[in-house]
Amino acid sequence: EQAGGEEMGKGLIDLVEFGKSGSNGVWDFLVSLTKCFGEFAAFATTGYAKASPGGHLGVGIGLVGGSTFELGQMLLGQEPADFLAIYASLVVGLSTEVSWAGLSASLSLNLGCANNAASVTVGVSVGALACGVFKFTNWAVCPFGATMATLGMPNVKCSQAMGGMFTALCCKFNLVDPSQNSCR
C-alpha cells in the first residue's frame, strides 16, 4: 500500500513539474486564477453612505484612496500599488452607523501608480471588508453637503471610513493599456 502512495505522490510531483514547464502554460494559468485571491487593500474614503435599518446591508459612493498589496508581491518584497478612485459599494453583513463588516462588492474608476507607471482602470471586486465609519464634519469635500437631501435622500449622510478588504475576485480593465486587462 505504501508503494501505491509513493507512486501517487510521484505522479503529483510530475504533474506540477509538467504544469510549470513553459511549453504548455498550465502553471501560469493556474497561478493567474489565484492572483486576486488574497489581495489586500487598505483605504480611507470620503463619501455618502447609508446602512439599512436592519443593520445587514450598507451602500456607499464616494472618493477613496489607499494602497493594494498582492500577496505574491508582498512575499517578494515589492512595493504596494497606490490608488485614487471614485467608487460605489455594497456590503452585506454587519452595517451600523459606526462600522461595516462582511462581504463587499464594489465598482470603481481608479487612477493608480505602481512600478513608476500610471494607470486608469475600471475595477470590479468582491471580498471581505471591515471598516470604521465616522461622521464627517468638513462638508466642503461632500458635493451635496451633510446629506444627499438635495437629491431626495436625506438619510444618506456624508461620512468618512477607514479600513481594509481582502479580495476573492477582481476584474481590472485598463483604459490606458488594454493588454493589462485581467479578470480573476
KOLGU-958871 format. One record per residue (C-alpha): x, y, z. Coordinates in pm, 1 decimal. Layout:
# KOLGU-958871
         X         Y         Z
         X         Y         Z
...
//
This chain:
# KOLGU-958871
         X         Y         Z
       0.0       0.0       0.0
     283.1     241.1      78.7
     429.8     185.0    -267.4
      96.3     295.4    -418.0
     108.6     614.3    -209.9
     464.1     681.8    -327.7
     356.2     634.2    -689.0
      65.7     874.0    -641.1
     295.8    1131.9    -481.1
     545.5    1096.0    -766.2
     260.3    1137.4   -1013.8
     150.6    1462.5    -846.5
     506.6    1595.4    -849.2
     536.2    1506.0   -1219.0
     206.1    1685.8   -1289.3
     323.3    2001.9   -1110.0
     659.4    1992.7   -1291.4
     480.9    1944.4   -1625.6
     249.2    2236.8   -1546.5
     541.7    2460.8   -1452.1
     720.1    2392.6   -1781.0
     693.8    2683.1   -2021.8
     578.0    2460.2   -2307.3
     211.3    2449.9   -2211.8
     137.8    2745.3   -1981.6
     -82.3    2537.9   -1747.6
     109.8    2652.6   -1442.0
      88.7    3019.2   -1544.7
    -284.7    2980.9   -1597.0
    -334.9    2822.6   -1252.0
    -130.7    3098.2   -1086.6
    -328.6    3367.8   -1270.0
    -655.0    3228.7   -1131.2
    -540.5    3296.6    -776.3
    -362.9    3629.4    -835.5
    -650.4    3834.9    -697.9
    -722.3    3598.6    -409.2
    -557.5    3741.0    -102.2
    -500.6    4090.2    -242.7
    -531.2    4333.6      46.0
    -636.3    4695.3      10.6
    -604.8    4945.3     294.8
    -814.3    5253.5     232.4
    -956.3    5582.2     356.4
   -1268.9    5713.7     189.6
   -1494.6    6015.1     199.5
   -1840.0    5996.3      50.5
   -2202.2    5919.9     114.2
   -2313.8    5608.0     295.5
   -2631.4    5451.7     424.9
   -2670.4    5145.9     647.2
   -3000.4    4957.8     627.8
   -3237.8    4984.6     924.7
   -3188.7    4613.0     998.2
   -2810.5    4651.2    1002.8
   -2734.4    4385.8     739.4
   -2676.8    4598.7     430.9
   -2467.9    4906.2     358.7
   -2435.2    5114.5      42.7
   -2167.7    5374.2     -25.2
   -2047.2    5605.3    -302.1
   -1757.5    5846.3    -297.3
   -1386.0    5903.7    -336.1
   -1137.3    5653.1    -197.3
    -759.5    5642.3    -174.8
    -523.5    5377.8     -49.1
    -277.1    5104.4    -135.0
    -320.0    4749.6    -259.4
     -89.5    4467.1    -163.7
     -99.6    4148.6    -369.5
       3.5    3857.2    -152.0
     262.6    3735.8    -402.3
     412.7    4084.1    -435.6
     437.6    4119.2     -58.4
     623.2    3788.3     -32.0
     866.8    3905.8    -299.2
     924.6    4237.1    -116.1
     769.0    4451.2    -389.9
     613.7    4790.5    -321.5
     234.8    4829.0    -289.4
      34.0    4997.9    -564.4
    -126.6    5329.5    -464.4
    -465.3    5433.8    -598.7
    -730.2    5704.6    -600.1
   -1079.3    5605.4    -715.1
   -1441.3    5703.8    -748.7
   -1641.7    5407.7    -621.0
   -1979.3    5253.5    -544.9
   -2001.4    4964.5    -300.0
   -2246.9    4729.4    -138.6
   -2173.1    4544.5     186.6
   -2378.2    4250.9     315.0
   -2311.3    4152.5     675.3
   -2295.3    4391.5     967.7
   -2356.8    4755.7     880.9
   -2412.1    5012.5    1151.1
   -2363.0    5387.8    1173.3
   -2005.9    5332.9    1302.5
   -1880.6    5013.1    1133.6
   -1925.6    4785.6     834.7
   -1804.2    4425.8     810.4
   -1894.3    4149.7     569.8
   -1898.5    4058.2     203.8
   -1840.1    4358.2     -20.1
   -1889.2    4411.9    -392.0
   -1757.9    4731.4    -546.9
   -1729.2    4907.9    -880.3
   -1464.0    5175.7    -925.5
   -1287.1    5408.5   -1164.9
    -923.3    5404.3   -1049.0
    -624.1    5626.7   -1106.0
    -322.0    5428.3    -997.3
      53.5    5420.2    -985.7
     267.4    5107.8    -949.1
     627.6    5043.6   -1050.9
     656.7    5405.3   -1174.4
     373.6    5353.6   -1425.2
      39.0    5533.1   -1418.8
    -286.3    5354.2   -1494.3
    -655.2    5430.9   -1538.8
    -874.6    5128.7   -1474.3
   -1234.5    5031.0   -1422.8
   -1246.7    4773.5   -1145.0
   -1492.2    4525.7   -1001.1
   -1402.3    4342.7    -682.2
   -1563.2    4109.3    -431.1
   -1415.9    4025.4     -93.4
   -1427.6    4053.1     284.1
   -1436.3    4409.9     415.4
   -1405.0    4566.0     760.4
   -1403.9    4938.9     829.0
   -1489.2    5205.9    1079.8
   -1731.1    5478.0     968.5
   -1701.0    5830.9    1103.1
   -1932.8    6127.2    1068.1
   -1750.3    6383.4     860.3
   -1763.1    6746.3     968.4
   -1584.3    6906.9     672.7
   -1882.8    6921.2     438.2
   -1676.1    7105.4     174.9
   -1547.9    6770.3      45.2
   -1901.5    6637.3       5.8
   -2057.2    6794.0    -304.6
   -2416.2    6772.1    -174.2
   -2339.6    6886.6     182.1
   -2401.1    6688.7     500.6
   -2667.0    6467.8     337.6
   -2799.9    6396.2      -9.1
   -3128.1    6573.5      77.7
   -3099.4    6788.6    -235.6
   -3138.3    6463.8    -432.8
   -3430.2    6346.9    -218.4
   -3221.1    6119.6       7.7
   -3192.6    6297.6     345.5
   -3080.9    5980.4     529.7
   -2775.1    5926.0     308.3
   -2502.7    6104.3     502.4
   -2156.3    6231.4     422.2
   -1905.1    6023.5     615.7
   -1550.2    5901.6     623.5
   -1442.6    5538.7     651.9
   -1108.5    5369.7     709.1
   -1046.7    5000.4     682.2
    -932.1    4713.0     469.5
   -1051.6    4448.9     227.6
    -923.1    4105.0     125.7
   -1035.3    4021.3    -225.6
   -1155.7    3688.5    -358.2
   -1246.6    3805.2    -709.7
   -1141.5    4105.5    -911.7
   -1160.4    4237.9   -1264.0
    -947.8    4527.9   -1383.0
    -997.3    4687.1   -1722.3
    -703.9    4915.2   -1803.4
    -815.8    5209.3   -2015.9
    -455.7    5314.2   -2095.3
    -311.1    4971.5   -2179.9
    -580.0    4709.4   -2262.9
    -314.3    4436.0   -2269.0
    -315.1    4472.1   -1886.8
    -685.9    4377.4   -1852.5
    -746.8    4093.6   -1610.9
   -1042.4    3919.9   -1453.5
   -1000.0    3659.6   -1180.0
//
